[in-house]
């Protein structure tokens, strides 16, 4: 049973588990179909991370769109070095729901490209 407040930070597939068990031994990768080419493995990991980021951005957009005027949105930069990281807080008081997501600069720009999110940010700016 997981303790309250513990979250999975990074995906480590079967290879990550095998590496720990075998003391750094290299086995076939789950991500690239068993290839030992490190460049293909790296490209597969980057593609997986990009798909995950895209799903996060789409999920945030959907929640903002469904919430309409009742959504409270807060965007803050929490790190600037070594790379910019932004904290997105989304609140829907009618459900007692709060979501906090950390995004990089590129993902935030992709989020702000959608019309519903821009309207929520403009409402935030007007109320401040």
TASULHU-V495845 format. One record per pair of residues at least 12 apart in sequence whose C-alpha atoms are under 8 Angstrom apart, sorted by the first residue. I is the first residue (numbers start at 1). J is the second residue. D is the distance in Angstrom with one decimal. If there is no record, write none. Layout:
i->[I;I]
j->[J;J]
d->[D;D]
This chain:
i->[13;14;14;15;15;15;15;29;31;31;32;53;54;57;57;57;58;60;61;61;61;61;64;64;64;64;65;65;67;69;70;70;70;71;71;71;71;71;72;72;72;72;72;72;73;73;73;73;73;73;73;74;74;74;74;74;75;75;75;76;83;84;84;85;85;85;85;86;86;86;86;86;87;87;87;87;88;88;88;88;89]
j->[30;29;30;27;28;29;30;41;44;45;44;107;107;107;110;111;111;111;111;114;116;117;90;116;117;120;116;117;92;120;92;93;94;90;91;92;93;120;89;90;91;92;120;124;88;89;90;91;120;121;124;87;88;89;90;124;87;88;89;88;104;104;105;102;103;104;105;102;103;104;105;108;100;101;102;103;100;101;102;103;101]
d->[7.0;8.0;6.8;6.7;7.3;6.0;6.7;7.3;6.2;7.2;6.2;7.0;7.8;6.9;7.3;5.8;7.8;7.8;6.9;7.4;7.3;6.6;7.9;6.8;6.5;7.7;5.7;7.5;7.0;7.7;6.4;7.4;7.8;6.8;5.8;5.2;7.7;7.6;8.0;5.8;5.0;6.5;7.8;7.7;7.2;5.7;4.8;6.5;6.8;7.0;6.9;7.9;5.8;5.0;6.6;7.7;5.7;4.7;6.5;6.7;7.7;5.9;5.9;6.6;5.7;4.7;6.5;5.6;5.2;6.1;7.2;7.5;6.8;5.8;4.7;6.5;5.6;5.1;6.2;7.5;6.6]
